[in-house]
Amino acid sequence: MNVFNQAVTWLLPVVPKPIVRKVSERYIAGSTLDDAIHTLRDLNAKGAMATVDVLGEFIKNLDEARKNTTYSCEVIRRIHRDGLPGNLSIKLTSLGLEIDPSACETNVRKILVTARENGNMFVRMDMENSPYTTLTIDLYRKLRKEFSNVGVVLQTYLRRTPDDVDALLKEGVANGVKTNVRLCKGIYVEAEAIAFQDRKEVQDNYITCLNKLLSAHAYVGIATHDDVLINGAKQLIKKYQIKNDEFEFQMLLGVRENVRDGLIREGYRLRVYVPFGEDWYGYSLRRLKENPKMAGYIVKAVLTGK
């Protein structure tokens, strides 16, 4: 990352929201469920599956959590009704985890039951920053004993993740439950004491965790845009003779679409993370900070209004 791009990422919070929205349109399906459904249809036509995320997290009261729960159920019913190859991703803080973990569990159960009633649609519990890691994994541990349509996300920049993988695999075998994990690097800012800071260390930890999961024939969403990790994943898939329906690659909407399309042409299953909703601003800032090359587009928009 050059100094100019780094400086622009620092200044993002003071960039006018309309400009941020314009530049980040490629990362977000839109504001409405109809926008998300339109994006799902486009992705399906290109050979990709999708997982839908209703944007919004760190809510202030349980009324918001209940509304988010109701809307998530609506998304499930719409995807099922329209016969699209998609599922749902949920952020637990949008369902009340920070306010009342018990209420959050009730809300997640309602979503899972709705999903089960609509084609046993799969629901992925997204992982957020470190204060919620244990709470999220523990809820997944509990619910996967009752629901076959639930999975979790693990972040490999966290030093704890190999131990989490080992524990989930061991419990899965003991309970006769297949472990289902989306494995990603992680994007939240965390202290060095709990998270690797060096890119190579994060990559190495990713491959370590992926090796554990694939060798145990867990179902893995290999969520990465990193060529090193994509190639490493292909080698492990070949080494362990993993069947095509036992894993999938996953990528973010609007990110490295040429790589996405190449994986599809090679015959791999690929799922695109499709965020939508009114609460687009925080997500946009994270995506733009993660991709500083977009800084030039922001500067152009500021200077030219285009």
Disulfide bonds with the S-S distance in Angstrom:
none
